[in-house]
Amino acid sequence: MVGVGAHVVVLPCPGMGHVIPMLELAKRLVLHHACHVTFLHITTEASATQFRLLHCPNLPKGLQVVDLPPADLSAVISDDTPVLSHLCINVRESLRCLKSTLMELEKPQFLITGVFCSQAFDICKELSIPAYILYTTSATFLAFSLLFRKLDGDVSGKFLDLPGCAPLRTEDLPLPTDGDEKWFSYHLCRFPMASGIFINTYEDLEPVQIRAIRENPFYQQIPTPPVYPIGPLVKQTEPVTKTGEECLAWLDKQPSGSVLFVALGSGGNLCVEQLTELAWGLELSQQRFLWVVRTPANTSGMNTYFKIGADMNDPKSYLPEDFTERTRDLGMVVPSWAPQVLVLRHHSTGAFLSHCGWNSVLESVSHGVPMITWPLYGDQRVTATLLAEDMGVGIKPTVEAGRRVIGRKEIERVVRAVMEGEEGKAMRDRAKVLKETASKALDSGGSSFQTLAGVVNHRKTMG
């Protein structure tokens, strides 16, 4: 523990995938490292779900949420603006008030901001406030991001050499649009301005990648700021709605380890064809399932990133005819949302069909649940391969040649494999090991706890 009084300002990027780990970091700073934290909330286009999360009455004493005034984006964003560009423009406009906001606060020992909020570095330099980044995805993708600056769009061949790490499949790499690539490069080029990079991972989960970023000459020449693995930063609890209570009551009636939880994140949708194949695959597998479904889109991807909580739908209107009736004894279908942390923690949950968003991956790892990987966008394909081939806790369905979606027979195969096969048993055993190491990392004396304590102590002594 450090002395009372260290003040830290945290500033996440917009979107629940960024807000949740930053909020968990803020809580840990308050509860375990005797800091008081000011949480700057970008309210422009923030969902009602996000507002409820940040203004719930159960936040710890010592954590203050300050809503930044909303910005008018009508003249700078259109329906055609790519998602990352949309997010970065939102940040640019919302942070015009950052200097005045920081000047009104007690001066912090340091500030922690999201990857796409690097405009804060300039303000922090003016005000002599050390600034850190919270990198909310894997050390593997951080290594790729640092390499990305040197590629100049030249990615050819089947594999990309990643200095100090296993090579990445080029088919797994995200393909940003021209506008998105400009913003991605802009923020990456500003990484050396940071005093350090906190990563939402831990030493035992990605040891090779963390060591490479710290020690490989390539990353030192960029130069790369010191990296601090402080994860897993995952939700410990969450509010339960009436629908959530029904999910948990249904799980209570199922045998231990028998249920496949199917949820593709807060920002993703499937196309109609893929949704239909997934339904048939689940039915053919004859395995128990709890499926969080959303209204299908024209294409599979991140269609609800800025509309979280707005999708209230009737699954019967788009699932195969009589699907819910035929599978009544096997599964439960839930529209839009379920209490994911509580479901993953439940003894009946045996596996997780996930979009491989890093928050969901860490929640699954922290509760010892193996995964069927179903990446949709961004870093998720890299993460899916990492889970299956490096960590040993994931299985990847494949798309049959000539098709654009994963077929029902392949879905049946991977579901049966993870729920009842030898491959699934090996994944469950490995997942249990990672659960134990995740818990140890966060305990007092664990690697992540000590790493965060070291930074807080250093900054406090520096004044």
Secondary structure, DSSP 8 states (H G I E B T S, - for coil): ---TTEEEEEE--SSHHHHHHHHHHHHHHHHHH-EEEEEEEE-TT--HHHHHHHT-TTS-TTEEEEEE-----TTT--TTS-HHHHHHHHHHHHGGGHHHHHHHS---SEEEEEGGGTHHHHHHHHTT--EEEEE-S-HHHHHHHHHHHHHTT---SSEE--TTS--EEGGGS----HHHHHHHHHHHHTGGGSSEEEESS-TTTSHHHHHHHHH-HHHHHTT---EEE------S-----HHHHHHHHHHHTS-TT-EEEEE--SS-B-BHHHHHHHHHHHHHHT-EEEEEE---BSSSB-TTTT-TT-----GGGTS-TTHHHHTTTTEEEEES---HHHHHHSTTEEEEEE---HHHHHHHHHTT--EEE---STTHHHHHHIIIIIIS-EE-----TT-SS--HHHHHHHHHHHHHSHHHHHHHHHHHHHHHHHHHHHSTTSHHHHHHHHHHHHHHHT-
